[in-house]
Structures are given as C-alpha cells and as structure tokens.
Amino acid sequence: MASSGQHQDIKLVTRAGPLVAIAVFSFFSNSLLLTVPLYMFQIFDRVVSSGSMATLGMLTLIAAFALAVQAAIDVVRGRILVRLGLAFERRLAKEVLLSLIGRSGRGHLATAQSLRDLQEVRSFFTGNALLTLLDAPWIPIYVCILFLFHPMFGLVGLLGSFLLLAIAALNNSLSGKGIKAVSNTSNKSFAQADNILRNAEVVRAMGMAGMLADRWQHAGDRSIIAYARAADWTALLGASAKEIRLFLQIAVMGVGVYLVLEKDVTSGVLMAASLLMARALAPVEAAISSWRSTTNAFAAYERLKETLGELRARPAPMVLPKPVGHLSIESVNYIAEGRDEPLLRNIQFQLKAGESLGIIGPSGSGKSTLCRMLVGIEHPTHGVVRIDGSDVTHWDPDRLGPHIGYLPQEVQLLAGTVRDNIARMRDDIPPEWVIEAAKRAGIHELILRLPSGYDTDIGDAGGVLSGGERQRLGLARALLGEPCLLVLDEPNAHLDPYGEDSLVKALAVAKRRGATSIIVSHRPSILKRVDKLLVLRAGSIELFGPAADVIGKLKSPMVGGAELQPLPPGSPAKPARPNMPRPQQPAIGIAQESNETSPLSVAEKR
C-alpha cells in the first residue's frame, strides 16, 4: 500500500490558493452585477430629467466597460473551476483505483463506481451548481442595498428571501433522502449490470439473458419510482420558487409605484430596486433547480472519503530485503464476509525456500482461498501468513509482487498485447525475459504463429484466445523473471499433454532456482514431483507430510475414517478425531496409475 503521507486528506486536494482566487473573482463578479441597476437609476434620475446626451453616452460607456470586465471575470472564474475539478480528479484517480484494487477480494466486489463518483464531483466543480453556491452569500448584501433604497423595498426582499430559503429547506427534506437513495440504488444497478456483462458468454449460452434482464429491470424499477417521487417534489417546489420570485418582483414594482406617487423615491430607484430584487433571489431559485446534482455530488464525495479511508489508514510499510521464499502459515482461520462458518480452520505448516507443495481436496475445501491468502489477496481472520518471517500484509505489494508468480483458478488477462500480459503490463521488462517466460510455459511457438506474434492484441480479457491458451499465457506471466514463490491453482485444468509436460519442466526449473512452489492439482504427473502434499477437507488439514507418505495414506481404505493414523512426529498434520461426526464429503483416494497423465481418483475435483 502507498504511504499515508503520499495520500493527503481529500479536502487538501483543493488547496487554499485556487479557492481564495475564486472567492475574490466571485466578489468582483457580483459587485459588477450592480452595474445594470445603477445604470437604470442614473439614466432615469439624471439623464431623463436633464436631457444630457453626453451624460447618457458616458454612463453607457462605463456600463459597457463594467459588463465586459464582469464577463472576463466570469470566464476566468469558470476556467479556474474547470482546472480545479480536473486537478481534483487527476490527483485522486490513481489513489481511488489503487483503493478499489486493494479492497477487491476481501468481501468486496470491485466496480468502477468510485471512479464515477470522482467524475460526479469533478462535474460539480465545472457546473452551475457550484457557481450558485458561490453567489448565494451575496443575497444578504443585495437585501441590505434594497434597505438603503427604502425600508419597504428591504422588507419585501427580506420576506422573499425567507420564503425561498424555506422552500429550499423543504426541498432538501422531501427530496434529499430520496435522491441519495436513488443514487445508492443506481450504483447497485450499475454493479449488477457489470457482473452480468462480465459473464455475458455464460448468460447467453445458457439462456439466462431474459431472466437476468427482467431481474435487473425489476431492481431498477424501485429506483425509477424513488427518482420520480424526488423529481416531482423538486419540480413542484422549483415552480413554486419561480412563481414566488416573479410575484415578489411584482410586489416590488407595486410598492415602488406607491412610493413614487408618495414622493418617497424616484422612478430610477424603482427600476433599480426591481432589477436588484430579481438578482438577489435568482441564486436561491437556481439552487432549488440544481439540488439533485448538488446532493449527488456531496453523496459521491462521502463515498470517496470512505473508499480512500482504508488505503490511508495503513502506515508506510518498511522496505524489506528481496524475499527468498520461506513460507510459514501460523494458525490461520478465515471467515468470509456474510458467512458464519470459517472457510479455513487452524491451517499451519511451513515450507523452506525451494520446497514444493501439492494441495488436494474435495470441492469447497478451501484450496483456492488458501492460495489467495498465500499471495496476500485475502487476509486471515485470525493467524498470520509469513514470507521470510514477515507478515505478508507488512510487505509493500508493489515490491513483493515481482517476486511472486500467481496463477488463479480462473485465469484473468488484461486488455493489451501478448507481450503486455506476460510482462505484467510493465514497459521496463526486457524482451528476453518475456520470451524466456513464454518458453518455460511452452507457448512460445504458439505465440509466433499469432497474426502479430508477441504484439498481437488479445482483446478484452483475452477473448481471442482459447481456454488452454489463456491458461498457458497466465502461466508465462507467473513465471516471468525469477519469482521466489509460485502459487498455481489448477494450472493444468485446460492443458493438453504437451502443455502439461511444459508445466512439469517449468516447475523443475523453478525448483532448481530455489523457488518455493505451491500447486493445486489432482494429476499424478504433478503431485509425484512435489516434496510435500497437503490434503484439505472442510477447511481443515486432514493430511500433511512428504508426498510419498501422504499418497500411501490416501491409498489406504481407512483414510477419512476414525482410525486414520497420525503422520510422523514433527508434522502438523491433523488426524481425524475418533467419536466425532465429520461432514459428509467424498473420500479422497488415489488410483493406480496406468500412465503419467491419469488423474487422481477424486470423487469431487475443485
């Protein structure tokens, strides 16, 4: 994780300098908005009474110049806001993405919603909603000027301001929560759609498209109803605010005419007060109209703070030396979010650098979860996973990652070229490293036959490749460089005999280099070459020890029963306890091999 010093609080992204500049420009812009009322005041009280064309011309030139300056100030203010919004997004975009990557795999489904939230906040900076908020503090100033014209003008303006502010508060009360609920429901709808699209091939092939579309639309209907209610209130209150503003302008004109007839004010003051009243109440009316975008922006802002909170909570990890590959699992338990029963129970074993371990077990026994924990994707609920004596969570992933080769059960490739994927999307990897990794995975010749060789674009998630090709490409990525720890989850699930032979050779090369290897597999061609074998059942270690000893016990008819014999002293194997009921799961056994590629006879494979 990045250090907390590198990730400043989200409020500090908008530094004081730009904000002060915006406040100064807003002051001059709103001051110059008095140009038109003052111009009307002057021409009605001076020009009309004196008939001086020179005065009219001079006042018009001064007003035109003031309006031109105001336009220039508004342009500059808008440019500052646009750049402030872009700086906000640019400053936090990488951090948000890193936070999403860090949260994925720990009970969270990573989606791009936080990136959409970032764009929502950026749009708020560049839209009219923020300008309305910046102009709102000038309402009391305009009302005070109305009082200077005449107390009755000021009272009308004060009453109008209170009425519109009350409508704004009512709008917030009636539609604010609804808008937030709509935003949250919409985010869930986007996440559900993302999940459906990620599995589009399965959805289409198995005829689930219509059913999923109906379910998605049904979930979206609730959001539409909530949005309609919130929008109805906003429209009603917005129209009410507009009518009240227009009526207040009429009231000012009526009061003004009365005061003119009473000789208390001049006709110029009347015109100026009418224009000033419209300007004073405009920000409140605009705020009601833009309330939805303002509420969405603040809700997105709060979600961003929550998303970034986890990344900033951790101190900067100390730079540790290059790992050797000694692996230690100490009393690890893992309970997934939303579940009561642990997926892993009291897992503990050690591997010296250079040793290899095979993991077998029925489906659902926790093999893949254990693999994800070994590389730091999942974190133990209790216990510690250590690499070279240090908790894996204490390593900086960017420093530890290049020394780990990981092949998940479901191979996930990234959009880009073959070379990009093998090189882990790094531009500084020498071509010879990429070619060597491809040769170890037995895919070099296949890559050369592609249209552009290593520069072939594999499409989104490797869609142009077959399952076996994707798996071997993922294996080449795992073998890049000289990783000290290899964790391969079902690496030969889609491999033909040639691909499996390449895998066996790659594991032999890794062992000669001193790499620690963990392989989930049920193939004798793989398992008979590992140093140790671990049998998982219902999240617990049932057998662990030298591969030959464990395979011998798997062949025993007593395996899985109450009379299972313990392994040799010193092994942390967990023998079955007598007189204790066990979950009903298939027995794990091994058949006599007729050839090297015959599978272990396992009733259920992962």
Steps between C-alpha positions, in 0.01 A plus 500: 500500500608853441600701800254719682737795448458462126123494529393833648153556627246548224427855616859604442475423129322833457773721637432842651653696210241414231215531749612848606530602134148372430366691801670822383368462145151422636516822705580714196254314275210552741605859562492572128151347482388826658591671172158466337294613807728798553491583128118499506505715814732757341330535162150536648605747768766697312476454127121509470475806721798688352475380138882484484609274213861528614409358840305220331793416276752503784278285727444255216874470433572448870225235526623322186855494634383368839297224334798406281721476810235288671486265200879467505493428875232234450711338227806495725296368792357225281847404374630479856208277602550271199868458578428453868257221415749338263777531761267340756434205270860464388634519855267231633429275198806279551443485874135401454594225255769369738248501783250303289769246410596472867139447610421235237520145624429588864124471495466784249408486135720756329304717256571828329236681708760696697647624174152613399475673838823679423357622169182610680700722735707636211181585309375685807808723487439584135120535514257775593419347840828611656471848348156528657643411840777757453246771416260415785694693772425821305127476567525685836716769338241561227224513762700757698531715186122474461467634854722793397266576214201493737404289805188369325712366212723332759204341679365356175845363416546357848160332494567357155839366606349323801222349287742364239742371764208322670411339166864394457503344848170323426642373173799360686275331754258348249731407216851491648472152652321374191779625274763330717301176498467522122876555471577195715248283315641618170851406611383148588326478164824594321690238703241234412518592132881483512477150649255386232718638221813334642318169469325578172620183324360269767183707526438479126600136459278373783196710417513720810498836320125561514467397863797710612379799298158474666657475845730794428210707368286411801775621734532815289125565518526578871766757418282652228203532737716663769652732243157596365383594850810708569478664156131580552574683824792683344289605201213614723719698736708639212189627326377645830831680550481645150145625552590650837797681347284642222234604750763669715618697197140610447479588868815711474358680198170559679671626813732711286217666310329577828821654637549700178147637526568587863819676390711276726717359219574587140416294192868413465503343846187304403668349192823427687314331788302279261815378322686454827216291646515264203877466539480445877252210476644332189764290688238342727278406206802359313606302809160330516518411130852357534439329835519149353848550353617665822369214715651238270836678509511511880389134522777405255745702708408304815536167317841606373616579853384157613672330206828681562484453877624140492798584282608791720452316829814294454845641577772485239647146499868469570711402202595136553782311326433285195305193615655154486178300515476355850127459568336463839127465568418547868158397637307660215123524515288677243133597512365663187276805533137398530579147620502351847702186436873541433632401158838414652560362849832496685719470190868479588803369316842616385693476175867571466625696202516269202245246627189413302154424636201339332151573630204271439152474645131488410321794350433770757776387734676839483784434257454815291437712809829377648682586177354851500611542858856391423542785250327761716168531314303377801599580858456248783227566752742355757856385462788616282644417158872575497750527217859491623370553854307818421120522495392515135288807582819683604645474151449774247304320223686695231830368637387147585294445184793465255634212714171308495358292218126444538264313270138512622251227431319732261772660289442871465683682221502872433417686181823549310756300305646160576824669595318739737333215687810288539701806609230584760423824312848637574697681231837448668503120461768387250366306199722204583325461836163488324619242248663287770179496705301402192742216426476370856121496466527323162315774314782668306434316172128559529557873550722518192211360294267781610432779246745745661694266724567648840340827387163335435216675679313232696187711545305556817601235760668289230179430314679404177683212673376156596476388861822302478685787333382743766616263772844455348529875446408549865764244594762689296405816690544316830842368393633841389840578644608290794212493750592355837141388567277326246134445584316315224132417544400217262769598247431199277120515498489592127836368386561230242780244558757731335394793720511281809847381410611864468351569844693211656823626346429857616447379856826305483685814384340704779610241755857508376498878540387459860143623455231384740207351309139433606287316246133410525450197279369145487735371229764241599733649240518809721450361848762227484763771442418717802684472829195518724130444465215665689146363510224746586152397607228742616762771549726293725826316441429129491843387386831674458846363450742357243316431177575125497367455856181694433432319174550169685241603757261614226515150355414353839133395537501655848559855374223730613385264775540514873810279492712732287856469627699813581791601284861475616601717797569865423233525233212737577252258344158494650380139543132428517369495854317181605137512605452838333253534209655634181334681210381264234751557222642264241799296602830601350693213349755430231467248220778294351656693217473343159698784349650828613203715415229295672323708764470431868176324569318777682126492524483878484765718345534867557 
